[in-house]
Amino acid sequence: MSRIGKKPIPIPQGVNFGFKDGVATVSKGNRTMTLSVDDRIQVTIEDGNTVIVGRADDGRDSRALHGLTRSLLSNMVVGLVTPWEVKLEIVGVGYQAALKSGVLSLQVGFAHSVDLKVPEGVLCELPDNTHISVKSADKHAAGQFAANIRAVRPPEPYKGKGIRYAGERVRRKAGKAFGS
């Protein structure tokens, strides 16, 4: 049995969870998230405040989907209560970010600025021009937009310049050694 899959998912007050025709729906206020669940996975609601995820058989695919489905449902519930947040840092002389009407503009050493449209359901904040905070109730959306930002200029190993996740360690390399 999957260690992750057999853990129950607690449903907090104010969050509504429904499962009908293979589609799980989680809502809080005006925000609703849905997940299509495979036929081999069984979702049951116990006591109105706990969700149990099970599987039909012990096949390899069923075992893999068991833990995955439970994690996705749990992330939906947790994200509606407290949004997922990914923090990024911009390192480099003259490297900076600006946010104008839903478009994140990055100046990271190119001859032009790189503009990224902030997806719907994702909130992008700039505490200062070298730090970016990406928040969303959808963990995948927050992580994917943060990865798209980082992909514009990933940190390079010689000077460490680029866009990195907060707390990410960049492995530095020695430059060319001159012989005498």
Secondary structure, DSSP 8 states (H G I E B T S, - for coil): --TTTTS-EE--TT-EEEEETTEEEEEETTEEEEEE--TTEEEEEETTTEEEEEESS--HHHHHHHHHHHHHHHHHHHHHHS-EEEEEEEESTT-EEEEETTEEEEESSSSS-EEEE--TTEEEEEEETTEEEEEESSHHHHHHHHHHHHHHS---TTT--EEEETT-------------
